[in-house]
């Protein structure tokens, strides 16, 4: 392996060391910065992942679009109250092909341009996938249960899939939200989040999501609490760490904890 540059072959090697194999279904969360200088950038990362899982596997990534929430609640940046109605009227509803991914890094953005990539229809928390089961993973995605069983994450859980974290921690792993939906914690219903949809009359309308995870983000404690079970495999690589784990036992553990204390993922 090269000391200062990263090639696709380097990535194929390290992904294999983590335990990724042909035929696996894998959700990737990623930070390009952690990999240092990659010769062909995101292309090498995506191609390496696809090569390791092969034609029988499926690669998934988050393709979230937070810009499609109600602008009256925007904070970063906020917009003047007198401009809110103009923005609401002119916003373009979610489009599978053209709506840009927001705040998920460059790797999913590039992955979206690949031929044969499918995207789920959720206007806020869509998922993109390529591979043998891509269409099956993305076919249904419940509006009011963004990471519920009727979502790509739910399918990954049912099919015994895996998650790879590339230079990010478990805190970025939206798959853990599935535990909240399975446990049906009360705070899912306490959000006031509204998302843009195209109304029947062709006008924009903002619909409140009946259940949405909101502020839960302390997923790293899940890893800390299950470290004796040997579920996580990690490898130091360049400036970061690569982590690989099966989704089902990790989510099941979080469900167990949430049933004991439903604020488990809200507190550090």
Secondary structure, 3 states (H helix, E strand, C coil): CCCCEECHHHHHHHHHHHCCCCCCEEEEEECHHHHCEECCCHHHHHHHHHHHHCCCCEEEEECCCHHHECHHHCCCCCCCHHHHHHHHHHCCCCCCCCCCCCCCCHHHHHHCCCCCCEECCCCCCCEEEEECCHHHHHCCCCCCCCCCCCCHHHHHHHCCCEEEEECCCHHHCHHHHHHHHHHCCHHHHHCCCEEEEECCCCCEEEEECCCCCCCCCCCHHHHHHCHHHCCCEEEEECCEEEEEEEHHHHHHHHHHHHHHCCCCCCCC
